[in-house]
Amino acid sequence: MSDPAEKSTPAPGFAVIPAREELDSVERTLSFVPLGRPEPQVLSPVQLDQFNREGYLKGFRVLEPTEADDLRAYFDVLLAEATAAGKDSYSLSTVHLAHGRVYDLLSHPAILGPVRDLLGEDVIGWGSHFFCKMPRDGRAVSWHQDATYWPLSPSRTVTVWLAIDQASVENACMSFIPGSHLRGEIPWRPSRPEEENVLDQTVEDVEQYGEPVPVELEAGEISIHSDLLLHSSPANHSDRRRCGLTLRYCAAEVRAGLGWNAKGVVVSGHDAGSHWANPPRPALD
C-alpha cells in the first residue's frame, strides 16, 4: 500500500502502511455517497442499485480460463522471486509501478467497464497488491474497512479483487457484510500479536452490522467492493493456495495525502487538476 515517498511504518506480515498519526494529519471525509454514472455501459440499473445498497458486486468473469492460467504462472514467478529475496507472500504491493503486466491490468477493458460505471468517466488506478494465503498459512485478515488505512478523501474508491486461484470457503475466501459501508467509519482496535492477523486493525462485534456473506470466485473472476465495506478472510487451513490481486480505483476528484498521488495512473478520462502523477508504464514484465 505504499511507495518510497511515504513516511510509513510496517504492520506485521503486511505491506507498509501509513502510521496512525500520519493518517490523522490528513483531513478525510469517510462517508459513503451513492455511486453510478447516468448512462452505464456495462452494469445494469439493478446492479448499480445493489452496489449502493449492499456495497459490493461479485462473480464477473474478466479472464478466460487459459488467460487465468497464464496470469497464475506469471504470479508464481513473482512470488518465487519475492520469497528468494526473503519476503513473504503478502509483500507484493504497488506492483503496477514495477511490472508492466500489472500496470496493463489496471486498464483491462473487462475490469475497467464496471469500474467506470461506478466511478464515472474520469478514473484513477492507484493500487495493486497480491494477497496470497499459502496452504496452511495460519494468518487471518481481520474485519476491517479499507478506507481507514488510506490517506484519501472523499470516499470514492472501489477495490477489484481478481481471483488468481479459485477462492472458496475451504481455502479462506473473503466475506463481506452487506450494507456495512453505509455506517461511515466504524470503530476498531489495534490487533494483538497472538491473533496472527495480517492487518494491524480489528473491528469487533461485527454481528451488529449484519450477516457475513462468503465471496467465492473462480480463477479469472472478480468482485468489486466499496472502500467502506466491512470484509475479512479467515486463516487458510486447507492444502490449496488462495491468491487474489487487488486493483484499487478512485474517481479523479479524490485527493491523496502523504505522497500517495505518486501511485495514481489515469486509466480513463482526465485528471483535470493534474493531482495524480500518472507514471508511465514500467518496462519490466
C-alpha positions as a Markdown table, in Angstrom:
| # | Residue | x | y | z |
|---|---|---|---|---|
| 1 | Met | 0.0 | 0.0 | 0.0 |
| 2 | Ser | 3.0 | 2.3 | -0.1 |
| 3 | Asp | 5.5 | 4.0 | -2.2 |
| 4 | Pro | 9.0 | 5.2 | -1.4 |
| 5 | Ala | 7.8 | 8.8 | -1.0 |
| 6 | Glu | 5.7 | 7.9 | 2.0 |
| 7 | Lys | 6.8 | 8.1 | 5.7 |
| 8 | Ser | 5.3 | 4.9 | 6.9 |
| 9 | Thr | 5.5 | 2.1 | 9.5 |
| 10 | Pro | 5.0 | -1.6 | 8.8 |
| 11 | Ala | 2.3 | -3.7 | 10.1 |
| 12 | Pro | 3.5 | -7.3 | 11.0 |
| 13 | Gly | 3.5 | -9.5 | 7.9 |
| 14 | Phe | 1.8 | -6.9 | 5.8 |
| 15 | Ala | 2.7 | -4.2 | 3.2 |
| 16 | Val | 4.0 | -0.9 | 4.6 |
| 17 | Ile | 1.1 | 1.4 | 5.5 |
| 18 | Pro | 1.0 | 4.9 | 7.0 |
| 19 | Ala | 1.3 | 5.3 | 10.7 |
| 20 | Arg | -1.9 | 6.3 | 12.5 |
| 21 | Glu | -0.6 | 9.7 | 13.5 |
| 22 | Glu | 0.2 | 10.4 | 9.8 |
| 23 | Leu | -3.3 | 9.4 | 8.7 |
| 24 | Asp | -4.7 | 11.6 | 11.5 |
| 25 | Ser | -2.9 | 14.5 | 9.9 |
| 26 | Val | -4.8 | 14.1 | 6.7 |
| 27 | Glu | -8.2 | 15.7 | 6.5 |
| 28 | Arg | -10.6 | 13.0 | 5.3 |
| 29 | Thr | -14.3 | 12.6 | 4.7 |
| 30 | Leu | -15.2 | 8.9 | 5.3 |
| 31 | Ser | -18.8 | 8.6 | 4.4 |
| 32 | Phe | -20.5 | 6.7 | 1.5 |
| 33 | Val | -22.0 | 8.6 | -1.4 |
| 34 | Pro | -24.0 | 6.5 | -3.9 |
| 35 | Leu | -22.0 | 5.7 | -7.0 |
| 36 | Gly | -23.0 | 5.3 | -10.6 |
| 37 | Arg | -22.9 | 7.4 | -13.8 |
| 38 | Pro | -26.1 | 8.4 | -15.5 |
| 39 | Glu | -25.7 | 6.2 | -18.6 |
| 40 | Pro | -23.9 | 3.0 | -17.5 |
| 41 | Gln | -22.4 | 0.9 | -20.3 |
| 42 | Val | -21.8 | -2.5 | -18.5 |
| 43 | Leu | -23.7 | -2.6 | -15.3 |
| 44 | Ser | -27.5 | -2.6 | -15.2 |
| 45 | Pro | -29.6 | -0.3 | -13.0 |
| 46 | Val | -30.3 | -3.3 | -10.8 |
| 47 | Gln | -26.6 | -3.9 | -10.3 |
| 48 | Leu | -25.9 | -0.3 | -9.5 |
| 49 | Asp | -28.7 | -0.3 | -7.0 |
| 50 | Gln | -27.3 | -3.5 | -5.5 |
| 51 | Phe | -23.8 | -1.9 | -5.1 |
| 52 | Asn | -25.1 | 1.2 | -3.5 |
| 53 | Arg | -27.4 | -0.8 | -1.2 |
| 54 | Glu | -25.0 | -3.7 | -0.3 |
| 55 | Gly | -21.6 | -2.3 | -1.0 |
| 56 | Tyr | -20.3 | -4.9 | -3.5 |
| 57 | Leu | -20.8 | -6.9 | -6.7 |
| 58 | Lys | -19.3 | -10.3 | -7.4 |
| 59 | Gly | -18.9 | -13.0 | -10.0 |
| 60 | Phe | -17.8 | -11.1 | -13.1 |
| 61 | Arg | -15.6 | -13.2 | -15.4 |
| 62 | Val | -12.9 | -11.0 | -16.8 |
| 63 | Leu | -10.3 | -13.6 | -17.9 |
| 64 | Glu | -10.9 | -16.8 | -19.8 |
| 65 | Pro | -9.5 | -20.0 | -18.2 |
| 66 | Thr | -6.4 | -20.0 | -20.3 |
| 67 | Glu | -5.7 | -16.3 | -19.5 |
| 68 | Ala | -6.2 | -17.0 | -15.8 |
| 69 | Asp | -3.8 | -19.9 | -16.0 |
| 70 | Asp | -1.2 | -17.7 | -17.7 |
| 71 | Leu | -1.6 | -15.0 | -15.1 |
| 72 | Arg | -1.3 | -17.6 | -12.3 |
| 73 | Ala | 2.0 | -18.8 | -13.9 |
| 74 | Tyr | 3.2 | -15.1 | -14.0 |
| 75 | Phe | 2.4 | -14.6 | -10.4 |
| 76 | Asp | 4.2 | -17.8 | -9.4 |
| 77 | Val | 7.4 | -16.3 | -10.9 |
| 78 | Leu | 6.9 | -13.1 | -8.9 |
| 79 | Leu | 6.2 | -15.0 | -5.7 |
| 80 | Ala | 9.3 | -17.2 | -6.2 |
| 81 | Glu | 11.4 | -14.1 | -6.7 |
| 82 | Ala | 9.9 | -12.4 | -3.6 |
| 83 | Thr | 10.5 | -15.5 | -1.4 |
| 84 | Ala | 14.0 | -15.9 | -2.7 |
| 85 | Ala | 14.6 | -12.3 | -1.5 |
| 86 | Gly | 13.4 | -13.2 | 2.0 |
| 87 | Lys | 9.9 | -11.6 | 1.6 |
| 88 | Asp | 6.6 | -13.2 | 2.4 |
| 89 | Ser | 3.5 | -14.0 | 0.2 |
| 90 | Tyr | 1.8 | -10.7 | 1.2 |
| 91 | Ser | 4.7 | -8.4 | 0.2 |
| 92 | Leu | 3.9 | -7.9 | -3.5 |
| 93 | Ser | 2.3 | -4.5 | -3.2 |
| 94 | Thr | 2.0 | -1.4 | -5.5 |
| 95 | Val | 3.1 | -3.9 | -8.2 |
| 96 | His | 1.9 | -1.8 | -11.1 |
| 97 | Leu | 4.8 | 0.6 | -10.5 |
| 98 | Ala | 7.3 | -2.2 | -11.0 |
| 99 | His | 5.7 | -4.5 | -13.6 |
| 100 | Gly | 4.2 | -3.6 | -16.9 |
| 101 | Arg | 1.8 | -6.5 | -17.0 |
| 102 | Val | 0.1 | -5.5 | -13.7 |
| 103 | Tyr | 0.1 | -1.8 | -14.9 |
| 104 | Asp | -1.8 | -3.0 | -18.0 |
| 105 | Leu | -4.4 | -4.9 | -15.9 |
| 106 | Leu | -5.5 | -1.6 | -14.4 |
| 107 | Ser | -6.8 | -0.7 | -17.8 |
| 108 | His | -8.2 | -4.1 | -18.8 |
| 109 | Pro | -11.5 | -3.4 | -20.6 |
| 110 | Ala | -13.5 | -6.1 | -18.8 |
| 111 | Ile | -12.3 | -4.7 | -15.4 |
| 112 | Leu | -12.5 | -1.0 | -16.2 |
| 113 | Gly | -16.0 | -1.2 | -17.7 |
| 114 | Pro | -17.9 | -1.8 | -14.4 |
| 115 | Val | -15.4 | 0.4 | -12.5 |
| 116 | Arg | -16.2 | 3.3 | -14.9 |
| 117 | Asp | -19.9 | 2.7 | -14.5 |
| 118 | Leu | -19.5 | 3.1 | -10.7 |
| 119 | Leu | -17.0 | 6.0 | -10.5 |
| 120 | Gly | -17.6 | 7.9 | -13.7 |
| 121 | Glu | -15.6 | 8.6 | -16.8 |
| 122 | Asp | -12.5 | 10.1 | -15.0 |
| 123 | Val | -10.9 | 7.2 | -13.1 |
| 124 | Ile | -7.5 | 6.7 | -11.4 |
| 125 | Gly | -6.0 | 3.3 | -10.8 |
| 126 | Trp | -3.7 | 3.7 | -7.8 |
| 127 | Gly | -3.2 | 0.4 | -6.1 |
| 128 | Ser | -2.2 | -3.2 | -6.8 |
| 129 | His | -1.5 | -5.9 | -4.2 |
| 130 | Phe | -1.3 | -9.7 | -4.4 |
| 131 | Phe | -3.0 | -11.1 | -1.3 |
| 132 | Cys | -1.7 | -14.7 | -1.2 |
| 133 | Lys | -2.6 | -17.1 | 1.5 |
| 134 | Met | -0.4 | -20.1 | 1.2 |
| 135 | Pro | -1.6 | -23.6 | 2.2 |
| 136 | Arg | -1.9 | -23.9 | 6.0 |
| 137 | Asp | -1.0 | -20.2 | 6.2 |
| 138 | Gly | -2.3 | -19.7 | 9.7 |
| 139 | Arg | -2.9 | -16.0 | 9.5 |
| 140 | Ala | -6.3 | -14.3 | 9.1 |
| 141 | Val | -7.3 | -10.9 | 7.7 |
| 142 | Ser | -9.5 | -9.4 | 10.4 |
| 143 | Trp | -12.7 | -7.5 | 9.8 |
| 144 | His | -11.8 | -4.0 | 8.5 |
| 145 | Gln | -12.6 | -1.2 | 6.2 |
| 146 | Asp | -10.1 | -0.3 | 3.5 |
| 147 | Ala | -10.7 | 3.4 | 3.8 |
| 148 | Thr | -9.3 | 3.6 | 7.3 |
| 149 | Tyr | -5.8 | 2.7 | 6.0 |
| 150 | Trp | -5.7 | 5.2 | 3.2 |
| 151 | Pro | -4.9 | 9.0 | 3.1 |
| 152 | Leu | -7.7 | 9.6 | 0.5 |
| 153 | Ser | -10.7 | 11.8 | 0.6 |
| 154 | Pro | -13.6 | 11.7 | -0.2 |
| 155 | Ser | -14.6 | 8.0 | 0.0 |
| 156 | Arg | -15.0 | 7.3 | -3.7 |
| 157 | Thr | -12.7 | 4.3 | -4.1 |
| 158 | Val | -13.5 | 0.8 | -5.1 |
| 159 | Thr | -11.4 | -2.4 | -4.9 |
| 160 | Val | -11.5 | -5.0 | -7.6 |
| 161 | Trp | -10.4 | -8.4 | -6.3 |
| 162 | Leu | -9.2 | -10.6 | -9.2 |
| 163 | Ala | -9.0 | -14.3 | -8.3 |
| 164 | Ile | -5.6 | -15.7 | -9.3 |
| 165 | Asp | -6.6 | -19.1 | -7.7 |
| 166 | Gln | -10.0 | -20.4 | -7.1 |
| 167 | Ala | -11.3 | -18.8 | -3.9 |
| 168 | Ser | -13.8 | -20.9 | -1.8 |
| 169 | Val | -14.8 | -21.2 | 1.8 |
| 170 | Glu | -12.5 | -24.1 | 2.1 |
| 171 | Asn | -9.3 | -22.1 | 1.3 |
| 172 | Ala | -10.3 | -18.9 | 3.1 |
| 173 | Cys | -12.2 | -16.7 | 0.6 |
| 174 | Met | -13.2 | -13.2 | 1.6 |
| 175 | Ser | -16.5 | -12.5 | 3.3 |
| 176 | Phe | -18.5 | -9.2 | 3.1 |
| 177 | Ile | -21.1 | -7.7 | 5.4 |
| 178 | Pro | -23.7 | -6.2 | 3.1 |
| 179 | Gly | -24.7 | -2.7 | 3.9 |
| 180 | Ser | -21.9 | -2.0 | 6.4 |
| 181 | His | -20.5 | 0.6 | 4.0 |
| 182 | Leu | -23.4 | 2.9 | 4.9 |
| 183 | Arg | -22.2 | 3.2 | 8.5 |
| 184 | Gly | -19.3 | 5.5 | 7.8 |
| 185 | Glu | -16.0 | 4.9 | 9.7 |
| 186 | Ile | -16.6 | 2.0 | 12.1 |
| 187 | Pro | -14.6 | 1.9 | 15.4 |
| 188 | Trp | -11.7 | -0.5 | 15.5 |
| 189 | Arg | -8.9 | -1.6 | 17.9 |
| 190 | Pro | -5.3 | -2.5 | 17.3 |
| 191 | Ser | -4.7 | -6.1 | 16.5 |
| 192 | Arg | -3.0 | -8.3 | 19.1 |
| 193 | Pro | 0.2 | -10.3 | 18.3 |
| 194 | Glu | -1.4 | -13.6 | 19.4 |
| 195 | Glu | -4.2 | -13.1 | 16.9 |
| 196 | Glu | -1.9 | -13.8 | 13.9 |
| 197 | Asn | -3.7 | -11.1 | 12.0 |
| 198 | Val | -2.3 | -10.0 | 8.6 |
| 199 | Leu | -3.6 | -6.5 | 9.4 |
| 200 | Asp | -3.0 | -4.2 | 12.4 |
| 201 | Gln | -6.7 | -3.2 | 12.9 |
| 202 | Thr | -9.6 | -5.3 | 14.0 |
| 203 | Val | -13.3 | -4.4 | 14.1 |
| 204 | Glu | -15.0 | -6.3 | 16.9 |
| 205 | Asp | -18.6 | -7.5 | 17.3 |
| 206 | Val | -19.4 | -7.3 | 13.6 |
| 207 | Glu | -22.7 | -9.2 | 14.1 |
| 208 | Gln | -24.3 | -5.8 | 14.9 |
| 209 | Tyr | -23.5 | -4.7 | 11.4 |
| 210 | Gly | -25.1 | -7.6 | 9.5 |
| 211 | Glu | -24.7 | -11.2 | 8.4 |
| 212 | Pro | -21.4 | -12.1 | 6.6 |
| 213 | Val | -21.6 | -13.4 | 3.1 |
| 214 | Pro | -18.8 | -15.5 | 1.6 |
| 215 | Val | -17.4 | -14.4 | -1.7 |
| 216 | Glu | -16.4 | -17.5 | -3.7 |
| 217 | Leu | -14.8 | -16.8 | -7.0 |
| 218 | Glu | -13.3 | -18.9 | -9.8 |
| 219 | Ala | -9.9 | -18.0 | -11.1 |
| 220 | Gly | -10.4 | -15.2 | -13.6 |
| 221 | Glu | -13.5 | -13.7 | -11.9 |
| 222 | Ile | -13.7 | -10.5 | -9.9 |
| 223 | Ser | -15.6 | -9.0 | -7.1 |
| 224 | Ile | -15.9 | -5.2 | -6.6 |
| 225 | His | -16.4 | -3.6 | -3.2 |
| 226 | Ser | -16.7 | -0.2 | -1.6 |
| 227 | Asp | -13.7 | 1.2 | 0.4 |
| 228 | Leu | -16.1 | 1.4 | 3.5 |
| 229 | Leu | -17.4 | -2.2 | 3.3 |
| 230 | Leu | -16.5 | -4.4 | 6.2 |
| 231 | His | -14.7 | -7.5 | 5.0 |
| 232 | Ser | -12.3 | -10.2 | 6.2 |
| 233 | Ser | -10.9 | -13.6 | 5.4 |
| 234 | Pro | -10.0 | -16.4 | 7.9 |
| 235 | Ala | -6.8 | -18.3 | 8.1 |
| 236 | Asn | -6.3 | -20.8 | 5.2 |
| 237 | His | -6.2 | -24.3 | 6.9 |
| 238 | Ser | -6.6 | -26.1 | 3.6 |
| 239 | Asp | -3.9 | -27.6 | 1.3 |
| 240 | Arg | -4.8 | -25.2 | -1.5 |
| 241 | Arg | -3.3 | -21.7 | -2.0 |
| 242 | Arg | -5.6 | -18.7 | -2.3 |
| 243 | Cys | -4.3 | -15.8 | -4.2 |
| 244 | Gly | -6.0 | -12.7 | -5.4 |
| 245 | Leu | -4.8 | -9.4 | -7.0 |
| 246 | Thr | -6.5 | -6.3 | -5.6 |
| 247 | Leu | -6.7 | -3.4 | -8.0 |
| 248 | Arg | -7.7 | -0.1 | -6.4 |
| 249 | Tyr | -9.6 | 2.7 | -8.3 |
| 250 | Cys | -10.9 | 6.1 | -7.3 |
| 251 | Ala | -12.7 | 9.0 | -9.0 |
| 252 | Ala | -10.2 | 11.5 | -10.3 |
| 253 | Glu | -11.7 | 14.1 | -8.0 |
| 254 | Val | -10.3 | 12.2 | -5.0 |
| 255 | Arg | -7.3 | 13.8 | -3.3 |
| 256 | Ala | -4.4 | 11.8 | -1.8 |
| 257 | Gly | -2.1 | 12.8 | 1.1 |
| 258 | Leu | 1.3 | 11.5 | 2.2 |
| 259 | Gly | 2.6 | 11.3 | -1.4 |
| 260 | Trp | 0.1 | 8.7 | -2.4 |
| 261 | Asn | -0.8 | 10.7 | -5.6 |
| 262 | Ala | 2.5 | 9.3 | -6.9 |
| 263 | Lys | 0.9 | 5.9 | -7.4 |
| 264 | Gly | -2.1 | 7.1 | -9.5 |
| 265 | Val | -2.4 | 6.2 | -13.1 |
| 266 | Val | -5.1 | 7.9 | -15.3 |
| 267 | Val | -6.9 | 4.8 | -16.7 |
| 268 | Ser | -10.0 | 6.6 | -18.0 |
| 269 | Gly | -10.8 | 10.2 | -18.9 |
| 270 | His | -8.8 | 13.0 | -17.5 |
| 271 | Asp | -7.3 | 14.3 | -14.2 |
| 272 | Ala | -8.4 | 17.9 | -14.6 |
| 273 | Gly | -6.5 | 19.1 | -11.6 |
| 274 | Ser | -3.3 | 17.2 | -12.5 |
| 275 | His | -3.2 | 15.9 | -8.9 |
| 276 | Trp | -2.2 | 12.3 | -9.8 |
| 277 | Ala | 1.3 | 11.7 | -11.0 |
| 278 | Asn | 0.2 | 9.3 | -13.8 |
| 279 | Pro | 3.6 | 7.5 | -14.0 |
| 280 | Pro | 4.5 | 5.8 | -17.3 |
| 281 | Arg | 4.2 | 2.0 | -17.8 |
| 282 | Pro | 7.3 | 0.3 | -16.4 |
| 283 | Ala | 9.3 | -1.8 | -18.9 |
| 284 | Leu | 9.6 | -4.8 | -16.7 |
| 285 | Asp | 7.1 | -7.6 | -17.3 |
